[in-house]
């Protein structure tokens, strides 16, 4: 029957991104994957053995050292596990269609190359060169990291905070908390990255006279692979790993990101960087750490994690709270201009 075929196609279409999200755990194309998580917890185990040997931890087992049941089976963590798969659906249903909608008006690398060719004429081809490939990959990496810094910082502002708050409201951190980001934030980050990387790539390709590919390691952009290998999944964990003040001016450590998740006022609005800390250093938001763990409670100034324990609260509540905030703002503004007496 035709309607059964349509139902099957609809279910298959919705199931595909969820299945892809699951299989993605077993490749190297994202930080959240078995390889990088395993690498991070291998580092954590080394820390556990070292601190246990020197009497620097009271944890009786490695499981307790990384948080145990109280962290990994906390209602917030269980929500993160569910949201990881739901976010794949949101991407297909909301993010991808919007990107496709604006794609015709957003210039890509090829558009810039064509523009420059018409303006100044074609450049001679330089040919394949490993150095050029590495330099191109470095440029793309820096632009994506720069965009992530400013998008992250922007979503800490008054009118966008409710959307980013869903990430910070988690009272416990597990690697999958990294995917606990509102689709609106992902949309903004993706759109700006497309625009700026397209501009950079267009200029770079034009100067090289031909398209340049990024150098990869095991099928992954080499810098992404390197930074994901630096125990990146411990950023969203209860394992303190500091790189020390000198290195942390350049590279973001797990401890630095845990500081970013702290509910202590002196930690607010610090360490917005994803992989690099140079943006925080340059723009005055850097907070460096030491090997001695700081006492941290994860959360927000509002201290209302109980409001963020459902999929509804992560997806819809930010719109509701932002609407209320806008209404209150304009109501107060209107009241302030009403003449008295």
C-alpha positions in Angstrom: 0.0 0.0 0.0 1.2 3.5 -0.9 0.6 5.0 2.5 2.7 2.3 4.2 5.5 3.0 1.8 5.3 6.7 2.6 5.3 6.0 6.4 8.3 3.7 5.9 10.2 6.4 3.9 9.4 9.0 6.6 10.6 6.7 9.4 13.7 5.8 7.5 14.5 9.5 6.8 14.2 10.3 10.5 16.1 7.2 11.6 19.0 7.8 9.2 20.6 10.8 11.1 20.2 9.0 14.5 21.9 5.9 13.1 24.6 8.1 11.6 25.1 9.8 15.0 25.6 6.4 16.6 28.0 5.1 13.9 29.8 8.4 14.2 31.0 7.3 17.6 33.3 4.8 15.9 35.0 7.1 13.4 37.5 10.0 13.8 35.4 12.8 12.3 34.4 14.3 15.6 35.7 14.8 19.1 33.0 12.6 20.6 34.1 9.2 19.5 35.3 5.9 21.0 38.9 6.6 20.0 39.2 10.1 21.4 37.1 9.3 24.5 39.3 6.2 25.1 42.4 8.3 24.7 41.2 10.9 27.1 40.3 8.4 29.8 43.7 6.7 29.3 45.2 10.0 30.3 42.8 10.2 33.2 43.9 6.7 34.3 47.5 7.9 34.3 46.5 10.9 36.4 44.6 8.6 38.8 47.6 6.3 39.3 49.9 9.2 39.8 47.7 11.0 42.3 46.9 7.7 44.1 50.6 7.0 44.5 51.3 10.4 45.9 48.2 10.6 48.1 46.6 13.4 46.1 43.2 11.7 45.7 40.8 10.0 48.1 39.2 8.0 45.3 39.4 4.3 45.9 38.9 3.3 42.3 39.3 4.8 38.8 35.5 4.7 38.4 35.2 6.8 41.5 38.0 9.1 40.3 36.1 10.0 37.1 32.8 10.6 39.0 31.3 7.1 39.4 27.6 6.5 39.3 26.8 9.9 40.8 28.1 11.6 37.7 27.5 9.1 34.8 24.0 8.1 35.9 22.9 11.5 37.1 19.6 12.7 35.5 21.5 15.5 33.8 24.0 13.0 32.3 21.2 10.7 31.2 19.6 13.6 29.4 22.9 14.4 27.7 22.9 10.8 26.3 19.4 11.2 24.9 20.0 14.7 23.6 23.1 13.5 21.7 20.8 11.5 19.3 18.0 14.1 19.3 20.5 16.8 18.2 21.1 14.8 15.0 17.4 15.0 14.2 17.4 18.8 15.0 20.3 19.2 12.6 18.4 17.5 9.8 15.1 19.1 10.5 16.2 22.7 11.3 19.9 23.5 10.7 20.5 21.8 7.4 17.3 23.3 5.7 18.2 26.8 6.9 21.7 26.5 5.6 20.3 25.3 2.3 17.9 28.2 2.2 20.6 30.8 2.6 23.2 28.9 0.5 22.4 30.7 -2.8 23.2 34.1 -1.3 26.3 33.0 0.6 29.5 33.1 -1.4 31.7 30.0 -1.3 35.3 29.6 -2.2 34.6 29.1 -5.9 32.6 32.3 -6.0 35.5 34.3 -4.7 37.9 32.6 -7.0 35.7 33.5 -10.0 35.3 37.1 -8.8 39.1 37.5 -8.4 39.8 35.9 -11.8 37.4 38.4 -13.4 38.9 41.3 -11.5 42.6 40.6 -11.8 42.9 37.6 -14.1 43.9 34.0 -13.4 46.9 33.2 -11.3 49.5 30.6 -12.4 49.1 27.2 -10.7 51.7 26.5 -8.0 51.1 22.8 -8.1 50.8 20.4 -5.1 53.0 21.3 -2.2 52.8 19.8 1.3 53.8 23.1 2.9 50.9 24.9 1.2 48.5 22.1 2.2 49.6 22.4 5.8 49.3 26.2 5.7 45.8 26.1 4.2 44.7 23.6 6.9 46.1 25.9 9.6 44.2 28.8 8.2 40.9 27.0 8.2 41.5 25.7 11.7 42.3 29.2 13.0 39.3 30.7 11.4 36.9 28.0 12.7 38.4 28.4 16.2 38.2 32.2 16.0 34.5 32.0 15.0 33.7 29.5 17.8 35.3 31.9 20.3 33.2 34.9 19.3 30.0 32.9 18.8 30.5 31.4 22.3 31.2 34.8 23.8 28.2 36.3 22.0 25.9 33.6 23.4 27.0 34.7 26.9 25.4 38.1 26.3 22.0 39.1 27.7 19.7 38.3 24.8 21.4 35.1 23.7 22.2 33.6 27.1 19.1 31.5 27.5 20.0 29.5 24.4 23.6 28.9 25.7 22.4 28.3 29.3 21.1 24.8 28.4 24.8 23.8 28.1 25.9 25.5 31.3 22.9 24.3 33.4 24.4 20.8 33.5 25.4 20.1 37.2 27.6 17.2 36.1 29.8 16.9 33.1 30.3 13.9 30.8 31.9 13.9 27.3 28.5 13.9 25.7 27.7 17.2 27.5 29.7 18.7 24.6 26.8 18.0 22.3 24.3 19.7 24.7 24.2 22.9 22.6 21.0 24.6 21.4 20.5 24.2 17.6 20.3 28.0 17.2 23.8 28.4 18.5 25.0 25.6 16.2 23.2 27.4 13.3 24.9 30.7 14.0 28.4 29.1 14.4 27.9 27.0 11.2 26.7 30.0 9.1 29.6 32.3 10.2 32.1 29.5 9.6 30.8 28.9 6.1 31.1 32.6 5.3 34.6 33.3 6.7 36.1 30.0 5.6 34.7 30.5 2.1 36.3 34.0 2.0 39.7 32.6 3.2 39.6 29.6 0.9 38.7 31.8 -2.1 41.6 34.1 -1.5 44.0 31.2 -0.8 43.0 29.2 -3.8 43.2 32.3 -6.0 46.8 33.0 -4.8 47.7 29.4 -5.4 46.1 29.3 -8.8 44.1 26.2 -8.0 42.1 24.4 -5.4 44.1 23.3 -2.3 43.2 20.4 0.0 43.8 20.3 3.7 46.4 17.8 4.9 44.8 15.0 6.9 45.7 12.3 9.4 43.7 9.1 9.2 41.1 10.9 7.1 40.7 13.8 9.6 42.1 17.3 9.3 45.5 17.1 11.0 45.1 19.9 13.5 41.6 18.6 14.6 43.1 15.2 15.1 46.0 16.6 17.2 43.8 18.8 19.4 41.2 16.1 19.9 44.0 13.8 21.0 45.0 16.2 23.8 42.5 14.6 26.2 39.8 16.9 24.8 37.0 14.8 26.2 38.2 15.6 29.7 37.0 19.1 29.2 33.5 17.9 30.0 34.4 15.6 32.9 35.2 15.8 36.6 38.9 15.0 36.0 41.2 18.0 36.6 43.9 18.3 34.0 45.9 21.5 33.8 48.5 22.3 31.2 50.0 25.1 33.4 49.8 28.9 33.0 52.4 29.1 30.2 50.9 26.5 27.8 47.3 27.6 28.7 48.0 31.0 27.1 47.9 29.2 23.8 46.1 25.8 24.2 42.8 25.3 26.1 43.2 22.6 28.8 40.4 20.5 30.3 40.8 22.4 33.6 40.3 25.7 31.9 37.0 24.6 30.4 35.8 23.3 33.7 36.5 26.7 35.1 34.3 28.1 32.4 31.5 25.8 33.7 31.9 27.0 37.3 29.0 28.7 39.1 31.5 30.9 41.1 31.2 34.6 40.1 35.0 35.0 39.7 35.0 32.3 37.0 32.2 33.9 35.0 32.9 34.8 31.3 36.3 33.2 31.2 37.9 30.8 28.8 35.6 30.9 25.8 38.1 29.2 23.5 37.5 25.8 22.0 40.9 24.5 21.2 43.1 27.6 21.5 43.4 30.1 24.4 45.1 32.8 22.4 41.8 34.4 21.7 41.0 34.6 25.4 44.6 35.9 26.0 44.1 38.6 23.3 40.7 39.7 24.3 41.0 39.6 28.1 39.0 36.5 29.0 41.8 34.2 29.9 41.9 32.3 33.2 44.8 29.9 33.6 45.1 27.0 36.1 47.7 25.0 37.9 48.0 21.3 38.6 46.4 21.8 42.0 42.6 21.3 41.4 40.2 24.1 42.3 37.0 23.4 44.1 34.3 23.8 41.5 30.5 23.4 41.4 29.2 23.2 37.8 26.2 25.3 36.9 25.0 28.9 36.4 24.5 32.0 38.5 20.8 31.2 38.5 21.5 27.8 40.1 18.4 26.3 38.6 19.5 22.9 37.1 16.1 21.4 38.0 14.6 23.4 35.1 16.8 21.7 32.6 16.1 18.0 32.9 13.9 17.4 29.9 14.3 17.6 26.1 11.6 20.3 26.1 13.7 22.4 28.5 16.8 22.1 26.2 15.0 22.9 23.0 11.9 25.0 23.7 12.5 26.7 27.1 15.2 29.1 25.8 12.6 30.6 23.3 10.1 31.0 26.2 12.5 32.6 28.6 13.9 34.9 25.9 10.4 36.0 25.0 9.6 36.8 28.6 12.9 38.7 29.0 12.1 40.8 25.9 8.5 41.5 27.1 9.8 42.5 30.5 12.4 44.8 29.0 10.0 46.7 26.8 7.4 46.9 29.6 10.0 48.4 31.9 11.1 50.8 29.2 7.5 51.9 28.5 6.9 52.4 32.2 10.0 54.5 32.6 8.7 57.1 30.0 5.1 57.4 31.3 4.8 60.8 33.0 3.9 60.7 36.7 1.0 62.7 38.2 
